[in-house]
Amino acid sequence: MEAARRSRRHLVDPARRRGDQPLRGQTRRLAPEDTTGEVMTRKRRRKTEYPLIAYVVALIIVPVSKILARCEFRGLDRLPDGPYILVANHVTKLDPLLMIRFVWEARRMPHFMAKASLFKLPIVGWVLSDSGQIPVDRHGHGGASVESAAKWLAKGQTVQIYPEGTLTRDPDLWPMKGKSGAVRLAQEANVPIVPVGQWGAQEILPPYGKGLHIFPRKHFTVQIGEPIPAERFANLRTGAEFAEATADVMAAITAEVETLRGPKPIEPAGDVK
């Protein structure tokens, strides 16, 4: 009898056995030494969906990101279960590395849209291609990149885009005017857009700067906004309609950045970026 009880004890869900664990569907705040902020306890994507190279990249990026910054990810419970487009502000060249960490912690396979020239670099280009990243030709019409991104979304994956298309040139590092690519892709793939504000990477690598400032360890935060449903983009036809929807997306991103930084100062008339 005693042996049977011991055997059954190993079959009990640890979350049910320990009173300090959340129930399914809840979120919890991690201890100060943890780095992921809020963590979803709902069922996550199976890691078997990831290519082998994704694990190799994660083995490098996750430890490096922990050295560079104490990462906090807020609002993970807002992320949809199905495919979606993740859009974020772009402050420094270090953003993608820390955002890869964020998407990995959310248990999604990240597919970033990146400039095509990166895919021509030795080793880097192979890693990007083999891990399913998406090259964007800034001098072309972008049809091939949209088609590639739509295929990943059709497989239930996540595509990440910086709608500004480049690092912000705003002197105070606020988001600039966005390009319509994310909205057009959302319409093409019939998926929601999730706006994200991120802040802190610029303390490690200043915009257009060359020196890393590793010590003291910095704080990097991602604030996830409410998804913008696919229906918002379904009936867009004219350039003006796409421009308006893109402005709404950028406003949603800016609102999440304001959550991290405080309200954006009101710009003088005629000085809108």
C-alpha positions in Angstrom: 0.0 0.0 0.0 2.7 2.4 1.0 4.6 1.6 -2.2 1.5 2.2 -4.3 1.0 5.6 -2.7 4.6 6.6 -3.4 4.1 5.5 -7.0 0.9 7.6 -7.4 2.6 10.6 -5.9 4.8 10.9 -9.0 1.7 11.1 -11.2 0.2 14.2 -9.5 0.5 17.4 -11.4 3.0 19.5 -9.5 0.9 22.6 -10.0 -1.9 20.9 -8.1 0.4 19.5 -5.4 2.0 22.8 -4.5 -0.4 25.5 -3.2 1.9 28.3 -4.4 1.4 27.5 -8.0 -1.3 29.2 -10.2 -4.2 27.3 -11.7 -4.5 26.7 -15.5 -5.2 29.9 -17.3 -3.8 32.3 -14.7 -0.7 34.3 -14.8 1.9 34.9 -12.1 4.6 37.4 -11.2 8.0 35.8 -11.1 10.5 36.3 -8.3 12.9 39.2 -8.6 15.7 37.0 -9.8 13.6 35.7 -12.7 13.7 37.6 -16.0 10.5 37.0 -17.8 8.0 39.1 -15.9 4.6 37.5 -16.4 4.5 34.0 -17.8 1.5 32.3 -19.4 0.5 29.1 -17.7 -1.9 28.1 -20.5 -0.8 25.4 -22.9 2.1 26.5 -25.0 3.3 25.6 -28.5 5.2 22.4 -28.7 8.8 23.0 -29.2 8.9 20.2 -31.8 7.6 22.8 -34.2 11.0 24.6 -34.0 13.8 23.8 -36.5 17.0 22.5 -34.9 18.8 25.8 -35.7 16.2 27.6 -33.5 17.5 25.7 -30.5 21.1 26.5 -31.4 20.3 30.2 -31.7 18.4 30.2 -28.5 21.3 28.5 -26.7 23.3 31.6 -27.7 20.8 34.4 -27.5 19.1 33.6 -24.2 22.2 33.5 -22.1 23.6 36.6 -23.8 20.3 38.5 -23.3 20.4 37.6 -19.6 23.9 39.1 -19.3 22.9 42.3 -21.1 19.6 43.0 -19.4 17.1 42.0 -16.8 14.2 41.3 -19.1 10.5 41.9 -18.2 7.7 40.9 -20.5 4.3 42.3 -19.6 0.9 41.2 -20.9 1.9 37.8 -22.4 -1.7 36.6 -21.7 -2.8 39.0 -24.5 -1.0 37.1 -27.2 -3.4 35.1 -29.5 -3.1 31.4 -29.7 -3.2 31.4 -33.5 -1.0 33.2 -36.0 -0.5 37.0 -35.7 1.8 39.8 -36.7 3.9 41.3 -34.0 4.8 45.0 -34.5 7.1 47.0 -32.4 9.0 50.3 -32.2 12.6 50.2 -33.4 15.2 52.1 -31.2 18.5 50.4 -31.7 20.2 47.6 -33.7 20.1 45.5 -30.5 16.3 45.4 -30.6 16.0 42.1 -32.6 18.2 40.2 -30.3 16.2 41.0 -27.2 12.9 40.6 -29.1 14.0 37.2 -30.2 14.3 36.4 -26.5 10.8 37.7 -25.9 9.2 35.7 -28.7 11.1 32.6 -27.5 9.8 33.1 -23.9 6.3 33.3 -25.4 7.0 29.9 -27.0 6.5 31.1 -30.5 8.9 30.6 -33.4 10.0 34.1 -34.5 10.0 35.0 -38.2 11.5 38.4 -38.5 11.4 40.5 -41.6 14.9 41.8 -42.1 16.8 43.6 -44.8 18.0 41.3 -47.6 21.7 42.4 -47.3 21.9 40.5 -44.0 21.2 37.2 -45.8 24.3 37.7 -47.9 26.7 37.7 -44.9 28.7 34.5 -44.2 27.2 32.3 -41.5 24.7 34.9 -40.5 22.9 34.6 -43.8 22.8 30.8 -43.5 21.4 31.0 -39.9 18.7 33.6 -41.0 17.6 31.5 -44.0 17.7 28.1 -42.2 15.7 29.5 -39.2 12.9 30.8 -41.5 13.6 34.6 -41.3 12.3 36.7 -44.1 14.5 38.8 -46.4 13.1 42.2 -47.5 14.4 44.0 -50.5 14.1 47.7 -49.7 14.6 48.6 -53.3 11.9 46.2 -54.6 8.1 46.1 -54.4 8.2 43.6 -51.5 5.9 41.1 -53.0 8.2 38.1 -52.4 8.7 39.0 -48.7 4.9 39.4 -48.2 4.3 36.0 -49.9 6.9 34.3 -47.7 5.5 35.9 -44.5 2.0 34.9 -45.5 3.1 31.3 -45.8 4.5 31.3 -42.3 1.3 32.8 -41.0 -0.8 30.2 -42.8 1.2 27.6 -40.8 0.1 29.2 -37.5 3.4 31.0 -36.9 4.3 34.5 -35.8 5.8 37.2 -38.0 7.6 40.2 -36.4 7.8 43.6 -38.2 9.2 47.0 -37.4 6.7 49.2 -39.3 9.0 52.2 -39.3 11.3 50.2 -41.6 14.4 51.5 -39.9 15.7 52.9 -36.5 13.7 55.8 -35.3 15.3 59.2 -36.2 13.2 61.0 -33.6 15.6 62.8 -31.2 13.7 61.5 -28.2 13.4 58.0 -29.7 9.6 58.0 -30.1 8.1 55.9 -32.9 8.0 57.6 -36.3 5.5 57.3 -39.1 5.1 53.7 -40.1 4.9 52.0 -43.5 1.8 50.0 -44.6 3.5 46.6 -45.0 2.2 45.2 -41.8 -1.3 46.2 -42.5 -1.2 44.8 -46.0 0.2 41.6 -44.7 -2.6 41.4 -42.1 -5.2 41.8 -44.8 -3.5 39.2 -47.1 -3.2 36.6 -44.3 -6.4 37.6 -42.4 -4.6 37.7 -39.1 -4.6 40.2 -36.2 -1.8 42.6 -35.5 -0.4 42.8 -31.9 1.2 46.1 -31.0 4.2 46.1 -28.7 6.2 48.8 -27.0 9.8 48.0 -26.0 12.2 50.1 -24.1 15.7 49.7 -22.6 17.8 48.3 -25.4 19.1 51.8 -26.2 20.8 51.9 -22.8 23.0 49.0 -23.9 23.6 50.1 -27.5 22.7 53.7 -28.3 20.9 54.4 -31.6 23.5 54.6 -34.4 26.1 54.2 -31.7 29.0 51.8 -31.8 29.9 51.0 -28.1 28.2 48.5 -25.9 27.4 49.6 -22.4 27.1 46.3 -20.6 27.7 47.3 -17.0 25.8 48.0 -14.9 23.2 45.5 -16.1 20.3 47.3 -17.8 16.5 46.7 -17.7 14.7 45.8 -20.9 10.9 45.8 -20.9 8.3 44.7 -23.5 4.7 45.9 -23.1 2.2 43.9 -25.1 -1.0 45.7 -26.2 -4.4 44.5 -27.1 -4.5 42.7 -30.5 -6.1 44.6 -33.4 -8.5 42.2 -35.0 -8.1 41.1 -38.6 -11.5 42.6 -39.4 -10.0 46.1 -39.0 -8.0 45.5 -42.2 -10.3 43.3 -44.3 -12.0 46.0 -46.3 -9.2 48.4 -46.9 -8.9 49.4 -50.6 -7.4 52.9 -51.2 -4.0 54.2 -50.2 -5.7 56.6 -47.8 -7.4 53.8 -46.0 -4.2 51.8 -45.7 -2.4 55.0 -44.4 -5.1 55.6 -41.8 -4.9 52.0 -40.6 -1.1 52.2 -40.4 -1.4 55.4 -38.4 -3.7 53.5 -36.0 -1.2 50.7 -35.6 1.6 53.2 -34.9 -0.6 55.0 -32.4 -1.2 51.6 -30.6 2.6 51.0 -30.5 3.2 54.5 -29.2 0.5 54.0 -26.5 2.4 50.9 -25.2 5.7 52.9 -25.3 4.0 55.6 -23.2 3.1 52.9 -20.7 6.8 52.4 -20.2 8.1 56.0 -20.6 5.2 58.2 -19.7 3.1 60.4 -22.0 4.7 61.6 -25.3 5.2 65.3 -25.3 2.8 67.2 -27.6 4.5 68.2 -30.8 4.3 71.8 -32.1 2.0 72.2 -35.1 3.8 71.5 -38.4 6.4 69.3 -36.7 4.7 66.0 -37.0 7.0 63.1 -37.9 
